[in-house]
Amino acid sequence: MFNIKQLATHLYRQYELITCINMLEPWERKLINGFFLVVLALVFFSSCWYLPNYMQTLMEFISPLAWSSQSGNAAYVAQKMGTS
């Protein structure tokens, strides 16, 4: 069985082989890894920030009876969807 350190090393080696960054110089590897981390952080942040609102609007659009506590449900969903 792998322990945590061996598993992390194995996964990082696989990442290097798949992305072909194992043939780059160390400073280039750090630059590429930093870029990937920034992109991953931005995707994670935007998912946590925007996705709940989109999911709520989608659920209101799909099952309007469950959200019937709001007045003018059809108008509210249309406003949230951006189509007035």
OpenMM code with the backbone's topology and positions (N, CA, C; nanometers):
from openmm import Vec3, app, unit

residues = "MET PHE ASN ILE LYS GLN LEU ALA THR HIS LEU TYR ARG GLN TYR GLU LEU ILE THR CYS ILE ASN MET LEU GLU PRO TRP GLU ARG LYS LEU ILE ASN GLY PHE PHE LEU VAL VAL LEU ALA LEU VAL PHE PHE SER SER CYS TRP TYR LEU PRO ASN TYR MET GLN THR LEU MET GLU PHE ILE SER PRO LEU ALA TRP SER SER GLN SER GLY ASN ALA ALA TYR VAL ALA GLN LYS MET GLY THR SER".split()
positions = [
    Vec3(0.0833, -0.1192, 0.0000),
    Vec3(0.0000, 0.0000, 0.0000),
    Vec3(0.0873, 0.1250, 0.0000),
    Vec3(0.0362, 0.2290, -0.0614),
    Vec3(0.1063, 0.3567, -0.0633),
    Vec3(0.0790, 0.4332, 0.0653),
    Vec3(0.1790, 0.5013, 0.1133),
    Vec3(0.1484, 0.5974, 0.2182),
    Vec3(0.1239, 0.7319, 0.1502),
    Vec3(0.0908, 0.8321, 0.2271),
    Vec3(0.0510, 0.9620, 0.1703),
    Vec3(0.1647, 1.0255, 0.0898),
    Vec3(0.2864, 1.0199, 0.1415),
    Vec3(0.4000, 1.0825, 0.0731),
    Vec3(0.4284, 1.0128, -0.0598),
    Vec3(0.4249, 0.8804, -0.0613),
    Vec3(0.4490, 0.8075, -0.1852),
    Vec3(0.3377, 0.8330, -0.2861),
    Vec3(0.2155, 0.8399, -0.2385),
    Vec3(0.1034, 0.8674, -0.3276),
    Vec3(0.1146, 1.0065, -0.3889),
    Vec3(0.1483, 1.1062, -0.3082),
    Vec3(0.1645, 1.2426, -0.3599),
    Vec3(0.2798, 1.2485, -0.4604),
    Vec3(0.3882, 1.1809, -0.4301),
    Vec3(0.5021, 1.1782, -0.5226),
    Vec3(0.4632, 1.1111, -0.6537),
    Vec3(0.3912, 1.0017, -0.6434),
    Vec3(0.3478, 0.9303, -0.7630),
    Vec3(0.2546, 1.0166, -0.8484),
    Vec3(0.1573, 1.0818, -0.7845),
    Vec3(0.0639, 1.1667, -0.8590),
    Vec3(0.1338, 1.2865, -0.9228),
    Vec3(0.2309, 1.3448, -0.8511),
    Vec3(0.3046, 1.4578, -0.9088),
    Vec3(0.3889, 1.4119, -1.0274),
    Vec3(0.4495, 1.2937, -1.0185),
    Vec3(0.5288, 1.2402, -1.1294),
    Vec3(0.4383, 1.2142, -1.2495),
    Vec3(0.3187, 1.1608, -1.2257),
    Vec3(0.2239, 1.1401, -1.3347),
    Vec3(0.1832, 1.2729, -1.3989),
    Vec3(0.1603, 1.3741, -1.3163),
    Vec3(0.1276, 1.5086, -1.3665),
    Vec3(0.2408, 1.5617, -1.4533),
    Vec3(0.3647, 1.5429, -1.4083),
    Vec3(0.4791, 1.5883, -1.4868),
    Vec3(0.4874, 1.5152, -1.6199),
    Vec3(0.4642, 1.3856, -1.6198),
    Vec3(0.4743, 1.3077, -1.7426),
    Vec3(0.3605, 1.3393, -1.8394),
    Vec3(0.2405, 1.3589, -1.7878),
    Vec3(0.1261, 1.3862, -1.8750),
    Vec3(0.1386, 1.5237, -1.9393),
    Vec3(0.1814, 1.6231, -1.8614),
    Vec3(0.1919, 1.7592, -1.9150),
    Vec3(0.3259, 1.7871, -1.9810),
    Vec3(0.4176, 1.6912, -1.9750),
    Vec3(0.5514, 1.7009, -2.0359),
    Vec3(0.6341, 1.8149, -1.9764),
    Vec3(0.6078, 1.8509, -1.8518),
    Vec3(0.6912, 1.9537, -1.7903),
    Vec3(0.8158, 1.8951, -1.7263),
    Vec3(0.8315, 1.7618, -1.7329),
    Vec3(0.9509, 1.7008, -1.6763),
    Vec3(1.0754, 1.7331, -1.7593),
    Vec3(1.0588, 1.7798, -1.8827),
    Vec3(1.1745, 1.8130, -1.9654),
    Vec3(1.2099, 1.9620, -1.9602),
    Vec3(1.1381, 2.0387, -1.8806),
    Vec3(1.1672, 2.1814, -1.8671),
    Vec3(1.2707, 2.2045, -1.7577),
    Vec3(1.3289, 2.3235, -1.7599),
    Vec3(1.4209, 2.3614, -1.6534),
    Vec3(1.3414, 2.3915, -1.5265),
    Vec3(1.4072, 2.3877, -1.4098),
    Vec3(1.3340, 2.4084, -1.2836),
    Vec3(1.2584, 2.5402, -1.2760),
    Vec3(1.3166, 2.6493, -1.3259),
    Vec3(1.2458, 2.7769, -1.3181),
    Vec3(1.1243, 2.7765, -1.4104),
    Vec3(1.1311, 2.7057, -1.5224),
    Vec3(1.0161, 2.6969, -1.6124),
    Vec3(0.9056, 2.6116, -1.5496),
    Vec3(0.9457, 2.5035, -1.4806),
    Vec3(0.8485, 2.4197, -1.4104),
    Vec3(0.7736, 2.5001, -1.3053),
    Vec3(0.8479, 2.5817, -1.2302),
    Vec3(0.7836, 2.6634, -1.1261),
    Vec3(0.6871, 2.7637, -1.1877),
    Vec3(0.7260, 2.8214, -1.3004),
    Vec3(0.6394, 2.9172, -1.3688),
    Vec3(0.5106, 2.8503, -1.4174),
    Vec3(0.5231, 2.7354, -1.4823),
    Vec3(0.4062, 2.6640, -1.5331),
    Vec3(0.3175, 2.6168, -1.4183),
    Vec3(0.3783, 2.5608, -1.3135),
    Vec3(0.3005, 2.5155, -1.1974),
    Vec3(0.2296, 2.6316, -1.1292),
    Vec3(0.2970, 2.7464, -1.1198),
    Vec3(0.2333, 2.8650, -1.0630),
    Vec3(0.1143, 2.9100, -1.1455),
    Vec3(0.1299, 2.9067, -1.2774),
    Vec3(0.0197, 2.9437, -1.3664),
    Vec3(-0.0982, 2.8490, -1.3479),
    Vec3(-0.0712, 2.7183, -1.3430),
    Vec3(-0.1786, 2.6208, -1.3220),
    Vec3(-0.2468, 2.6406, -1.1871),
    Vec3(-0.1702, 2.6714, -1.0851),
    Vec3(-0.2292, 2.6937, -0.9528),
    Vec3(-0.3176, 2.8175, -0.9510),
    Vec3(-0.2747, 2.9231, -1.0194),
    Vec3(-0.3562, 3.0447, -1.0260),
    Vec3(-0.4865, 3.0178, -1.1002),
    Vec3(-0.4776, 2.9472, -1.2124),
    Vec3(-0.5982, 2.9143, -1.2889),
    Vec3(-0.6904, 2.8259, -1.2064),
    Vec3(-0.6357, 2.7262, -1.1387),
    Vec3(-0.7161, 2.6380, -1.0550),
    Vec3(-0.7814, 2.7150, -0.9401),
    Vec3(-0.7085, 2.8080, -0.8795),
    Vec3(-0.7644, 2.8889, -0.7713),
    Vec3(-0.8773, 2.9783, -0.8226),
    Vec3(-0.8603, 3.0360, -0.9414),
    Vec3(-0.9660, 3.1203, -0.9980),
    Vec3(-1.0904, 3.0392, -1.0332),
    Vec3(-1.0721, 2.9187, -1.0848),
    Vec3(-1.1871, 2.8328, -1.1157),
    Vec3(-1.2588, 2.7940, -0.9870),
    Vec3(-1.1832, 2.7585, -0.8843),
    Vec3(-1.2436, 2.7218, -0.7564),
    Vec3(-1.3187, 2.8400, -0.6954),
    Vec3(-1.2572, 2.9588, -0.6972),
    Vec3(-1.3210, 3.0781, -0.6420),
    Vec3(-1.4486, 3.1125, -0.7173),
    Vec3(-1.4415, 3.1121, -0.8502),
    Vec3(-1.5597, 3.1493, -0.9275),
    Vec3(-1.6701, 3.0453, -0.9129),
    Vec3(-1.6332, 2.9184, -0.8967),
    Vec3(-1.7350, 2.8157, -0.8742),
    Vec3(-1.8045, 2.8374, -0.7405),
    Vec3(-1.7277, 2.8691, -0.6388),
    Vec3(-1.7889, 2.8919, -0.5068),
    Vec3(-1.8679, 3.0219, -0.5032),
    Vec3(-1.8277, 3.1193, -0.5803),
    Vec3(-1.8910, 3.2503, -0.5761),
    Vec3(-2.0158, 3.2572, -0.6637),
    Vec3(-2.0082, 3.2050, -0.7865),
    Vec3(-2.1175, 3.2233, -0.8820),
    Vec3(-2.2075, 3.1015, -0.8973),
    Vec3(-2.1570, 2.9820, -0.8826),
    Vec3(-2.2357, 2.8628, -0.9095),
    Vec3(-2.3585, 2.8487, -0.8200),
    Vec3(-2.3541, 2.8819, -0.6904),
    Vec3(-2.4772, 2.8697, -0.6114),
    Vec3(-2.5925, 2.9539, -0.6639),
    Vec3(-2.5639, 3.0750, -0.7103),
    Vec3(-2.6712, 3.1590, -0.7663),
    Vec3(-2.7281, 3.0989, -0.8939),
    Vec3(-2.6401, 3.0462, -0.9792),
    Vec3(-2.6871, 2.9842, -1.1022),
    Vec3(-2.7707, 2.8601, -1.0722),
    Vec3(-2.7277, 2.7804, -0.9757),
    Vec3(-2.8014, 2.6599, -0.9416),
    Vec3(-2.9382, 2.6940, -0.8823),
    Vec3(-2.9440, 2.7988, -0.8008),
    Vec3(-3.0727, 2.8390, -0.7438),
    Vec3(-3.1672, 2.8863, -0.8547),
    Vec3(-3.1166, 2.9645, -0.9482),
    Vec3(-3.1986, 3.0113, -1.0595),
    Vec3(-3.2444, 2.8949, -1.1456),
    Vec3(-3.1555, 2.7994, -1.1688),
    Vec3(-3.1926, 2.6822, -1.2468),
    Vec3(-3.3011, 2.6016, -1.1763),
    Vec3(-3.2879, 2.5836, -1.0470),
    Vec3(-3.3898, 2.5097, -0.9726),
    Vec3(-3.5226, 2.5843, -0.9717),
    Vec3(-3.5183, 2.7165, -0.9652),
    Vec3(-3.6417, 2.7952, -0.9714),
    Vec3(-3.7073, 2.7816, -1.1086),
    Vec3(-3.6256, 2.7724, -1.2125),
    Vec3(-3.6773, 2.7612, -1.3488),
    Vec3(-3.7327, 2.6222, -1.3749),
    Vec3(-3.6641, 2.5190, -1.3239),
    Vec3(-3.7062, 2.3812, -1.3493),
    Vec3(-3.8300, 2.3453, -1.2690),
    Vec3(-3.8293, 2.3775, -1.1401),
    Vec3(-3.9433, 2.3398, -1.0555),
    Vec3(-4.0024, 2.4643, -0.9905),
    Vec3(-4.0832, 2.5394, -1.0647),
    Vec3(-4.1377, 2.6641, -1.0105),
    Vec3(-4.2351, 2.6427, -0.8952),
    Vec3(-4.2959, 2.5266, -0.8832),
    Vec3(-4.3907, 2.5030, -0.7745),
    Vec3(-4.3191, 2.4986, -0.6395),
    Vec3(-4.1967, 2.4529, -0.6378),
    Vec3(-4.1221, 2.4462, -0.5125),
    Vec3(-4.0829, 2.5855, -0.4644),
    Vec3(-4.0801, 2.6801, -0.5545),
    Vec3(-4.0388, 2.8171, -0.5191),
    Vec3(-4.1580, 2.9126, -0.5247),
    Vec3(-4.2768, 2.8624, -0.5048),
    Vec3(-4.3978, 2.9434, -0.5229),
    Vec3(-4.4192, 3.0463, -0.4118),
    Vec3(-4.3320, 3.0518, -0.3132),
    Vec3(-4.3509, 3.1478, -0.2049),
    Vec3(-4.3230, 3.2909, -0.2495),
    Vec3(-4.2547, 3.3067, -0.3615),
    Vec3(-4.2256, 3.4407, -0.4111),
    Vec3(-4.3396, 3.4861, -0.5013),
    Vec3(-4.3733, 3.6129, -0.4877),
    Vec3(-4.4817, 3.6649, -0.5705),
    Vec3(-4.4322, 3.6860, -0.7135),
    Vec3(-4.5166, 3.6529, -0.8082),
    Vec3(-4.4781, 3.6695, -0.9478),
    Vec3(-4.3616, 3.5801, -0.9845),
    Vec3(-4.3751, 3.4526, -0.9588),
    Vec3(-4.2641, 3.3592, -0.9758),
    Vec3(-4.2113, 3.3594, -1.1193),
    Vec3(-4.2984, 3.3608, -1.2183),
    Vec3(-4.2545, 3.3588, -1.3581),
    Vec3(-4.1763, 3.4854, -1.3917),
    Vec3(-4.2234, 3.5999, -1.3418),
    Vec3(-4.1523, 3.7247, -1.3669),
    Vec3(-4.0178, 3.7261, -1.2945),
    Vec3(-4.0162, 3.6681, -1.1741),
    Vec3(-3.8913, 3.6631, -1.0973),
    Vec3(-3.7878, 3.5770, -1.1677),
    Vec3(-3.8301, 3.4606, -1.2176),
    Vec3(-3.7375, 3.3718, -1.2879),
    Vec3(-3.6898, 3.4374, -1.4161),
    Vec3(-3.7796, 3.5024, -1.4887),
    Vec3(-3.7405, 3.5713, -1.6109),
    Vec3(-3.6397, 3.6827, -1.5812),
    Vec3(-3.6601, 3.7531, -1.4712),
    Vec3(-3.5658, 3.8591, -1.4340),
    Vec3(-3.4304, 3.7993, -1.3987),
    Vec3(-3.4289, 3.6874, -1.3245),
    Vec3(-3.3036, 3.6233, -1.2866),
    Vec3(-3.2308, 3.5675, -1.4078),
    Vec3(-3.3065, 3.5178, -1.5064),
    Vec3(-3.2468, 3.4614, -1.6263),
    Vec3(-3.1994, 3.5704, -1.7222),
    Vec3(-3.2382, 3.6913, -1.6988),
    Vec3(-3.1927, 3.8028, -1.7832),
    Vec3(-3.2829, 3.8299, -1.9005),
    Vec3(-3.3975, 3.7672, -1.9072),
    Vec3(-3.4920, 3.7917, -2.0160),
    Vec3(-3.6169, 3.8528, -1.9577),
    Vec3(-3.6341, 3.9817, -1.9749),
    Vec3(-3.7512, 4.0482, -1.9168),
    Vec3(-3.8723, 4.0377, -2.0056),
] * unit.nanometer
topology = app.Topology()
chain = topology.addChain("A")
for resn in residues:
    res = topology.addResidue(resn, chain)
    for name in ("N", "CA", "C"):
        topology.addAtom(name, app.Element.getBySymbol(name[0]), res)
